Amino acid sequence: MQKDPAVAATVMWNIAKDIAEHGDNTTTRSALEGALECMERMNADKSLRGAKGTPASWTARSLLKTMLECRMALARLETDKEKTATIYVGALCEFLGIEQESINSLKRYSDPISLDAAASTLNGLIPRKFANTEDIDQATSTIEEVASGLLSFSDGQRNSQTAHMGIALFFLLHTFAITKGLPDTAFKTILVIGQAFTALGFEYLQCDCALILIDKHWQQNAAKSTVARAITRSLVMGDLVRTRNILDKAKERWSESWIEYLAKVVDQSIDADTHWLEFDARDEWLSVCAAASMSLDITIRSLVDTCLSVILADYTFYTPISG
């Protein structure tokens, strides 16, 4: 290890991978720690990386990737959740080339729009290019594992700083995926974030995730239905102001008549226009459905029916149109 860290790191890394298959965690951890010690020395001194072309030679890229794999393996072997979280975050920071304080700064934000903006700023500070497809895949899978791990360690506690950090890292994954040309990954990440907010008891923040979908993922096939569900949830919660915010944003992209109609219903409810709500709201919705019969998705129609059954319950007997 002292005289030839390139050879020692190669041997111990291979030993760790082989022994791990047999479930010997103690020996695996020892081999990983020894390999990581050698890798860190090589990372600090290029002359120790071995002669180019020899079986034990290390390039900067292979060193970076293997150091991450080594740290992540050590994190998975750790039984203490707090220590695992620390190793996870440290491994991610080392791999991305950013200071841990940069990630900790995300704790200052709580709502989806602010978190997404802060994560986008942090993503722009990542010095490594990750232009290679394999490197991008490793980066995305690592951010996802760390974020998922931190969320799971919170045990569903809504005030857990670990949970908040996990969600913040999912926002980092979202913006990283967008900049690397992975729209499907970015879209799915926002859905995961929404589910995480709901699991922690912040359903209203899941509704706010619709604003990001409208702004950045409107081309995704499932985006409209997902946004419509967010509108429904916010109405069921009785949060008309949040509903109107989502509707106003949706109208920038949506030209269908039903979204205009639903915005009108919400506005009339906020303004307490009981006359229109009681006598004309349902008839107007029938007209909208008839006019949009060829284009109004049955899922969206059902969701709007749910919205109306909630919002018109105090004014008139409402029978869902979609059956």
N, C-alpha and C positions, 0 to 999 in steps of 0.2 A: 504493500500500500504506500509506503514512503518512497521507495525507489522507482516504481513504475505504476503510477495510479491508473494509466490507461489499461494495462493488462489486468490489474486488480479489479477495476470497475467492471470490465467485461466478464471476468470469471464470476464475481459475486452477483452480478445482475442475472446471469444465466442460472446460477445456483438458486437464487431467490425464486425465479420463475418455475424451476423444476420442483423444488421442495414445496412450493405453494400448492401444487397439484395434489400433494399427499396430506395436506391439512396441518402441517407442522408450523404453526404460527410463530413460535418462539424463534426457531432457526431462520424462518423466512424474514422475520423482522430484523434479526441480526445481520443477515446478508444484505437486506435493503439499506440499512443504516450505513454499513460499510461501503456499499456501492455509491450511495449518495455522498458520503464524505469524499470519496475519490473524485466524483463528478464535480463537486463544488471546487475542489483544488484545480481541476482541469479548466473549469469555467473561469477561474481567476488567472490562470497562467496557460496560455495557448501552447507553450513549449512542452507541456506535460501530456498533450493529447495523443502522443504516439506517432510513429513514422507513418506518413501517408501511404496507404495501400496495404498496410499490415493488418492482420485479422483484428488487432486490438486498437486500431486507430479510430479517433473520434472527430467528426466534423462538428462545427458549431450547431448545425441544425439537428443532427442526431443527439447531441448532448442536451440541447434544449428539450427535445421531445422525451428523451429517456428520463431526464431529471423530473419532468412532470409525472410520467408514469410511475416513477419510484415514489414520489411524494404522495400521489393518489393511492398507491398500494398501501403505504404506511397509514394513511388516513382510514382506509377500510379495515385495517387490522386493529385500530384503536377501539377500545370498548367504552371509553368515557366520551359522552356526546360533546361536551364542551371542548375537550382536547381535539376531537375529530373536526369540529367546526373550525378551530384555529388552524389546524394543518391544512384543511380544505382551502380556506381563504388565502393562506400564505402561499400554497401551491399555485393557485390561480393567479395571484398577483405576480409571482415570479415568472410564470409562463407568459402572461400578457405584457410584462415589462412595466407595470405601473406600481405606484406606492399604495400600501394598504389604506392610508389616510384618504386616498382618492375614492376608494370604495366606501369607506366609512362615511364620507360626506353625503352619500345617498340617503343616510338615515334622517337627514333634515327634511325630507319630503315624504308626503303621505298619499296625496291624491294621484291618480294615474297620469294626468297630463303633466304635472310637475316632475313626477318620477321618470316619465319617458323623456322629457326634455333634459333632465340631469344626466340620465343614462346615455343619451345621445352625445352630450358634451364629453362625458367620460370616455365613450367609445372613440371620439376624435383624438383623445390624448394617448391612445395605445400606440406605442412607437413601432411595434412589429407589424409587418405588412400582411402576413398570412395570405400570400397570393397563391400558394400551392393548395390544390383541392384537399389533399390529405391533411395539411396543416389546418385548413378551415374546419374540416370535419372534427379534428381533434379539439380545436378550440370550442366549437359549439357543443360537443358532447361533454367537455369538461365544465363549461359554464352551467350546462343543464344539470349535471350530476351534483355540483356544489350547491346550486340553488335548490334543487329537490331535497338534498340532504339537510340543508339548513331549515327548510320548511318542516321536514319530518321531525327534526329535533325539538321543535317548539311544542309538540304535543297538543296542537290546537289552541294554544293560549293566545288570545287576540292581542294582548299587549306585549308579546314576546319580541324582543329585539332581534332574536335569531330568525323568527318568522319574517319580520320586516326586511331583514337583510336578504333573505331568500327571495322574496318578491322583487326587491330592488335588482338582484342579479338576473332575475328572469327578464326584467326590463332591459338590462344590458344585453342579454341574449337576443332580445327582440330587435334592438337597433343594430347589433353586430350582424345579425342575419340579413337585415335589409341592405346594409352596406356591402355585404358579400354576395348579393344577388340570390338570396334564398327566401323568396316571398312566402312560400308555403310554411317554412319553419317559423318565420316571423308571425304569420297569421295564427298558427297553432299555439304559439307562445302566449299571445294575448288571450286566447281562450283559456289556457292553463292559469294565467294570472287571475282571470275572472273567477275561475273555480276556487282558486286559493283564497281570494277575498271573501267569497261566500262561506267557505269552510271556517274561516276565522270570525265570521259574524259581521262582515262588512259588505252586505249585499248591495248597498247603494254605490260602493266603489266598483263593484262588478258592472253595474249599470253605466258608470262613467267610462268604462273601457270601450263602450260603444262609440264614444267620441273619437277614439284612436282608430277604430275599425273604419269609421266613415272617412277619416282624414287620410289614412294610409293603406287601407286594404279593401277598398270598394270593388276592386276587380275580382276578388275572391267570390266564388259562387255562393258560399254560405253566409256572406257578410250581411246581406239584407235581412235574412231571417233572424240572424243573431242580434242585429240592431233592433228589429221589431220585438224580439223577446225582452230586450233591455227596456224598451218603452213600456211593455206590458208589466214587467216587474216593478218599475218605478211607479206606475199607476196603482198597482195593487198595494204598494207600500203607502200610497196616499201622498207621494212626493210630486205634486204637480209642477213645481218649479223645475225640478230635475228633468221631469218628462218634457217640459217645453224646451229646455236647453238642448236635449237630444234631438227633439223634433226640428228645432230651428237649424241645427247642424245638418240633419238629414235632408232637409229641403234644399240645401245647396247642391246635393248630388241626385236627389230623387225627384223625378218629375211626375210620378204617378199621382192620381187624384186622391187616393185614399190617405196619403200622408198629409196632404193639405187639409183634408177633412178632419183627420184626427187632431191636427194642430188647432183647428178651429174649435173642436170640442173642448180641448184643454184650456184654450183661451177663454171660452165662454164660462167654463167652470170656475176659473180663477176670478173672472169678473162677476160671477154669480148671476149670470143671465138665465134665470130659471125658466122664463117663458120659452125661449128657444130650445133649451134642453128638454123641457117637458113635452113640447108639442111638435117640434120639427126635427130633432136630432135623428130619430130613427128613420123617418121618411127620407131624409137627405142621405143617410147611409145606404138605404135601399137603392137610391138613384146612383150612388157611387158604385155600388156592386154591379148594377146592371150595365153601367157604362164601361166598367173595367172587367167584364166577364171573361174576356179573351186573354187578359194579361194578369189578373189578380191571382197570385199564387194562393192555393188553398191553405197553406200553412200561415201565411200572412193574414188571410181573411179570418182564420180561426183566432189568431192573436188579437186582431182588432176587435173581434167579437168579445174576447175576454176583457179587453180594455173598456169597451162600452158597457158591458154588464156590470163592471165595477163603478164606472163613473156616472152611469145613468140610473143606478139602483135607487137613488133617493128621489128621482123625478118621475119615473114611469116604469111599468112592467116591461122588461126587455127580454126578448126571445132571440137567442143567437141565430144569425141568418145562415151560417155555414152548416148548421145541423150537427 
